[in-house]
Amino acid sequence: MKWGENMRRHILTIGIRTSLLNALESTVPKDKVQIISSPDIKIAEWLLAHRGFAVVIVDLELFLQLTPDFLNEIRRKAPYIIVLGNAGTKYNWRVEDAADLFLSYQIPLLKLWVLIMNALSLRIGE
């Protein structure tokens, strides 16, 4: 599969802060990316069971609550996982072992989009 003009990639966000989610949704290149949001793990499980995602962006607190089986399901349905947390947050090994990126919520929006678009380009050809 090649990146085409009519191809849109899907991003799932899980428990992301409303202010950041609103900023992402207002700046998304709508012709290339669709953001689907889940406020909690239960809805995210249903969404993952019914569609594939190129990238999953999940809040650190929710990420640390995920079971190994659910982490495997995310990895199977969305091979690139970005975890967002507060700067200076202490986190355990699961973040480094199970996520591709761990970023601060204080990351500039433009830089976050660059990282997301890079992650999307890694998924082309699946």
Phi and psi restraints in degrees (value plus and minus 20) as a CYANA .aco file:
   2 LYS   PHI    -130.7   -90.7
   2 LYS   PSI     132.1   172.1
   3 TRP   PHI     -85.4   -45.4
   3 TRP   PSI     101.0   141.0
   4 GLY   PHI    -139.6   -99.6
   4 GLY   PSI     147.2   187.2
   5 GLU   PHI     -79.6   -39.6
   5 GLU   PSI     -55.5   -15.5
   6 ASN   PHI    -115.8   -75.8
   6 ASN   PSI     -15.8    24.2
   7 MET   PHI    -108.5   -68.5
   7 MET   PSI     108.6   148.6
   8 ARG   PHI    -136.1   -96.1
   8 ARG   PSI     118.9   158.9
   9 ARG   PHI    -117.6   -77.6
   9 ARG   PSI     129.0   169.0
  10 HIS   PHI    -129.5   -89.5
  10 HIS   PSI     114.7   154.7
  11 ILE   PHI    -137.9   -97.9
  11 ILE   PSI     113.4   153.4
  12 LEU   PHI    -127.3   -87.3
  12 LEU   PSI     107.7   147.7
  13 THR   PHI    -127.5   -87.5
  13 THR   PSI     120.3   160.3
  14 ILE   PHI    -146.5  -106.5
  14 ILE   PSI      91.8   131.8
  15 GLY   PHI      47.9    87.9
  15 GLY   PSI       1.5    41.5
  16 ILE   PHI     -92.7   -52.7
  16 ILE   PSI     122.8   162.8
  17 ARG   PHI     -72.7   -32.7
  17 ARG   PSI     119.9   159.9
  18 THR   PHI     -77.3   -37.3
  18 THR   PSI     -62.1   -22.1
  19 SER   PHI     -82.6   -42.6
  19 SER   PSI     -62.4   -22.4
  20 LEU   PHI     -91.1   -51.1
  20 LEU   PSI     -61.4   -21.4
  21 LEU   PHI     -79.9   -39.9
  21 LEU   PSI     -64.2   -24.2
  22 ASN   PHI     -81.6   -41.6
  22 ASN   PSI     -61.0   -21.0
  23 ALA   PHI     -84.7   -44.7
  23 ALA   PSI     -63.4   -23.4
  24 LEU   PHI     -81.7   -41.7
  24 LEU   PSI     -66.5   -26.5
  25 GLU   PHI     -86.3   -46.3
  25 GLU   PSI     -50.6   -10.6
  26 SER   PHI    -101.0   -61.0
  26 SER   PSI     -34.3     5.7
  27 THR   PHI    -136.9   -96.9
  27 THR   PSI     -17.7    22.3
  28 VAL   PHI     -85.0   -45.0
  28 VAL   PSI     116.2   156.2
  29 PRO   PHI     -93.1   -53.1
  29 PRO   PSI      71.8   111.8
  30 LYS   PHI     -79.9   -39.9
  30 LYS   PSI     -42.7    -2.7
  31 ASP   PHI     -98.2   -58.2
  31 ASP   PSI     -34.6     5.4
  32 LYS   PHI    -136.6   -96.6
  32 LYS   PSI     -46.5    -6.5
  33 VAL   PHI    -156.9  -116.9
  33 VAL   PSI     118.8   158.8
  34 GLN   PHI    -140.4  -100.4
  34 GLN   PSI     107.6   147.6
  35 ILE   PHI    -118.7   -78.7
  35 ILE   PSI     106.9   146.9
  36 ILE   PHI    -137.2   -97.2
  36 ILE   PSI     108.2   148.2
  37 SER   PHI    -130.4   -90.4
  37 SER   PSI     121.0   161.0
  38 SER   PHI    -147.0  -107.0
  38 SER   PSI     106.6   146.6
  39 PRO   PHI     -95.9   -55.9
  39 PRO   PSI     -37.6     2.4
  40 ASP   PHI    -168.3  -128.3
  40 ASP   PSI     156.7   196.7
  41 ILE   PHI     -90.8   -50.8
  41 ILE   PSI     -59.1   -19.1
  42 LYS   PHI     -79.9   -39.9
  42 LYS   PSI     -66.5   -26.5
  43 ILE   PHI     -86.5   -46.5
  43 ILE   PSI     -59.4   -19.4
  44 ALA   PHI     -81.2   -41.2
  44 ALA   PSI     -60.5   -20.5
  45 GLU   PHI     -78.7   -38.7
  45 GLU   PSI     -65.1   -25.1
  46 TRP   PHI     -83.5   -43.5
  46 TRP   PSI     -66.2   -26.2
  47 LEU   PHI     -80.6   -40.6
  47 LEU   PSI     -63.6   -23.6
  48 LEU   PHI     -85.5   -45.5
  48 LEU   PSI     -51.0   -11.0
  49 ALA   PHI     -91.3   -51.3
  49 ALA   PSI     -40.8    -0.8
  50 HIS   PHI    -131.9   -91.9
  50 HIS   PSI     -24.0    16.0
  51 ARG   PHI    -183.5  -143.5
  51 ARG   PSI     140.9   180.9
  52 GLY   PHI    -114.9   -74.9
  52 GLY   PSI     132.7   172.7
  53 PHE   PHI    -150.9  -110.9
  53 PHE   PSI     123.3   163.3
  54 ALA   PHI     -97.3   -57.3
  54 ALA   PSI     -54.9   -14.9
  55 VAL   PHI    -161.7  -121.7
  55 VAL   PSI     120.9   160.9
  56 VAL   PHI    -137.3   -97.3
  56 VAL   PSI     110.3   150.3
  57 ILE   PHI    -135.1   -95.1
  57 ILE   PSI     101.0   141.0
  58 VAL   PHI    -150.7  -110.7
  58 VAL   PSI     123.8   163.8
  59 ASP   PHI     -88.0   -48.0
  59 ASP   PSI     121.2   161.2
  60 LEU   PHI     -76.1   -36.1
  60 LEU   PSI     -65.3   -25.3
  61 GLU   PHI     -80.7   -40.7
  61 GLU   PSI     -61.6   -21.6
  62 LEU   PHI     -91.3   -51.3
  62 LEU   PSI     -58.5   -18.5
  63 PHE   PHI     -77.8   -37.8
  63 PHE   PSI     -61.2   -21.2
  64 LEU   PHI     -90.5   -50.5
  64 LEU   PSI     -34.7     5.3
  65 GLN   PHI    -110.9   -70.9
  65 GLN   PSI     -29.3    10.7
  66 LEU   PHI     -91.0   -51.0
  66 LEU   PSI     123.5   163.5
  67 THR   PHI    -101.3   -61.3
  67 THR   PSI     138.6   178.6
  68 PRO   PHI     -76.7   -36.7
  68 PRO   PSI     -56.9   -16.9
  69 ASP   PHI     -84.6   -44.6
  69 ASP   PSI     -61.1   -21.1
  70 PHE   PHI     -89.7   -49.7
  70 PHE   PSI     -57.3   -17.3
  71 LEU   PHI     -80.0   -40.0
  71 LEU   PSI     -60.9   -20.9
  72 ASN   PHI     -84.4   -44.4
  72 ASN   PSI     -57.8   -17.8
  73 GLU   PHI     -85.1   -45.1
  73 GLU   PSI     -62.3   -22.3
  74 ILE   PHI     -80.3   -40.3
  74 ILE   PSI     -67.0   -27.0
  75 ARG   PHI     -82.9   -42.9
  75 ARG   PSI     -55.9   -15.9
  76 ARG   PHI     -90.3   -50.3
  76 ARG   PSI     -57.9   -17.9
  77 LYS   PHI    -112.4   -72.4
  77 LYS   PSI     -42.1    -2.1
  78 ALA   PHI    -166.2  -126.2
  78 ALA   PSI      77.0   117.0
  79 PRO   PHI     -88.1   -48.1
  79 PRO   PSI     -28.1    11.9
  80 TYR   PHI    -141.1  -101.1
  80 TYR   PSI     100.3   140.3
  81 ILE   PHI    -138.3   -98.3
  81 ILE   PSI     106.3   146.3
  82 ILE   PHI    -134.0   -94.0
  82 ILE   PSI     108.2   148.2
  83 VAL   PHI    -128.6   -88.6
  83 VAL   PSI     112.1   152.1
  84 LEU   PHI    -132.9   -92.9
  84 LEU   PSI     113.4   153.4
  85 GLY   PHI    -166.4  -126.4
  85 GLY   PSI     159.8   199.8
  86 ASN   PHI     -97.0   -57.0
  86 ASN   PSI     124.8   164.8
  87 ALA   PHI     -78.9   -38.9
  87 ALA   PSI     115.3   155.3
  88 GLY   PHI      63.0   103.0
  88 GLY   PSI     -18.6    21.4
  89 THR   PHI     -86.6   -46.6
  89 THR   PSI     114.3   154.3
  90 LYS   PHI    -101.6   -61.6
  90 LYS   PSI     111.5   151.5
  91 TYR   PHI    -155.3  -115.3
  91 TYR   PSI     144.1   184.1
  92 ASN   PHI    -118.8   -78.8
  92 ASN   PSI    -197.7  -157.7
  93 TRP   PHI     -79.4   -39.4
  93 TRP   PSI     -45.9    -5.9
  94 ARG   PHI     -79.7   -39.7
  94 ARG   PSI     -53.8   -13.8
  95 VAL   PHI     -83.6   -43.6
  95 VAL   PSI     -70.0   -30.0
  96 GLU   PHI     -87.7   -47.7
  96 GLU   PSI     -55.2   -15.2
  97 ASP   PHI     -98.6   -58.6
  97 ASP   PSI     -51.0   -11.0
  98 ALA   PHI    -129.1   -89.1
  98 ALA   PSI     -32.1     7.9
  99 ALA   PHI    -132.8   -92.8
  99 ALA   PSI     133.1   173.1
 100 ASP   PHI    -103.7   -63.7
 100 ASP   PSI     -54.3   -14.3
 101 LEU   PHI    -160.0  -120.0
 101 LEU   PSI     121.0   161.0
 102 PHE   PHI    -139.7   -99.7
 102 PHE   PSI      97.4   137.4
 103 LEU   PHI    -144.1  -104.1
 103 LEU   PSI     136.5   176.5
 104 SER   PHI    -103.2   -63.2
 104 SER   PSI     126.3   166.3
 105 TYR   PHI     -81.8   -41.8
 105 TYR   PSI     -38.1     1.9
 106 GLN   PHI    -102.4   -62.4
 106 GLN   PSI     -17.3    22.7
 107 ILE   PHI     -81.0   -41.0
 107 ILE   PSI     116.2   156.2
 108 PRO   PHI     -80.9   -40.9
 108 PRO   PSI     121.8   161.8
 109 LEU   PHI     -75.9   -35.9
 109 LEU   PSI     -63.6   -23.6
 110 LEU   PHI     -81.4   -41.4
 110 LEU   PSI     -62.4   -22.4
 111 LYS   PHI     -85.5   -45.5
 111 LYS   PSI     -59.5   -19.5
 112 LEU   PHI     -80.9   -40.9
 112 LEU   PSI     -63.9   -23.9
 113 TRP   PHI     -83.5   -43.5
 113 TRP   PSI     -58.2   -18.2
 114 VAL   PHI     -80.1   -40.1
 114 VAL   PSI     -65.5   -25.5
 115 LEU   PHI     -85.7   -45.7
 115 LEU   PSI     -60.3   -20.3
 116 ILE   PHI     -84.0   -44.0
 116 ILE   PSI     -66.9   -26.9
 117 MET   PHI     -85.0   -45.0
 117 MET   PSI     -56.1   -16.1
 118 ASN   PHI     -82.8   -42.8
 118 ASN   PSI     -62.8   -22.8
 119 ALA   PHI     -83.4   -43.4
 119 ALA   PSI     -60.2   -20.2
 120 LEU   PHI     -83.6   -43.6
 120 LEU   PSI     -59.3   -19.3
 121 SER   PHI     -87.7   -47.7
 121 SER   PSI     -48.1    -8.1
 122 LEU   PHI     -87.1   -47.1
 122 LEU   PSI     -44.4    -4.4
 123 ARG   PHI    -110.9   -70.9
 123 ARG   PSI     -26.8    13.2
 124 ILE   PHI     -86.3   -46.3
 124 ILE   PSI     119.1   159.1
 125 GLY   PHI      80.4   120.4
 125 GLY   PSI     -19.3    20.7
